[in-house]
């Protein structure tokens, strides 16, 4: 009887977590997220204003060195990883290796220095995009590539990757980074740049923490303007969308930002944007306000009305336009979240922290997501975009689809354009529940991965990878990476990238 009651209670709990998860989110996770943000931003503001971060940084680096040396002295029995819990990352899954590896605390969350003369900002790895834009924009500066979500960290964007609608001009996040500071496997501190330890500098991006512990990053900054002028161009056929999107990406002048949202295979909106100092009367849209519709819903109106549109958005609101709705994932968590009543009453609490969503999702929700949900960003050459969209339509049929173009320089490292010349690529982001009716997580993802390899594209590392080691090495160029791992003695200290990003290494 006790066993039956236990099983019954567990069944009801799973049912509630799956079908009424919004109750937990609204009454517990939203308030917790709000309080955490208040604490975090207040602390960051005080540290920055008191200019105490640089002095503390040296002590924190020494603490990392001490832990690594203790690991060496202790016999190097298991590989190392950061002590940051897996649930705190923005990735959907947690690394299973966190349970068995030797954990090193790298608690570095501060902006260290803003040098307006040399146009650089120096950050610790756990500085977030929300924290960085909040600090820089108030001072009249920004970084050239600001990935969308507030909680993305500098370290994650370096070791994985980051992209934004300015990437067709600026490249990926790694391409605006000027230097990295790391603690290597023997406890040494190494700084690398294009001119100093250049092999390491080009190997760090996409290395996923397998070459050392990142402790600081120097990033370019540029002057900013108050607003962004956004133009919306609705398209009602795939060919028209591809033509419009390609034309706007390839414009020699203008278009600091280019983005596409597709709402079906034959309808979408191409958005172009540029910074400006002032807004036309009646055309200002403060989309970051809590009561505003989710951005992807707002954009969809241009298809319904079938008309071009122009509006002006405050710069920081534009940068984080997809944050409140976590692109469109929030609609599966709070189905009524875009309702005008909810937005006015509780919209100021949205979004919940992704980390808290992961921490409280439970095994039932994990299994539900694995069987019925996909989160993938695939990077393909621009000239294969039409074929790629047809593949995603056939395999998953998830809409909206996010399209973000970027240039890929022919630099050494894991990402190599096949022509060995600078090339244009596009990120295809698919997040949600497949509508094809025959979705199988492993088989479907492997077919998509095979197409991406065939066209010489790449898969973002935060997402589930079902490739074999050989297929993974076919997709990514490991030549320089392998050399640097050998030189730094990484074999016993850190696993290879594949052993951290393949699906079997995650829970």
Beta strands, then each sheet from edge to edge (+ up, - down):
strand 1: 80-82
strand 2: 102-104
strand 3: 111-115
strand 4: 120-123
strand 5: 141-142
strand 6: 177-183
strand 7: 189-193
strand 8: 213-220
strand 9: 222-223
strand 10: 227-235
strand 11: 257-264
strand 12: 267-276
strand 13: 309-314
strand 14: 374-381
strand 15: 401-408
strand 16: 423-432
strand 17: 458-459
sheet 1: 1+ 2+
sheet 2: 3+ 4- 8+ 6- 7+
sheet 3: 5+ 9-
sheet 4: 13+ 10- 12+ 11- 15+ 16- 14+ 17-
end
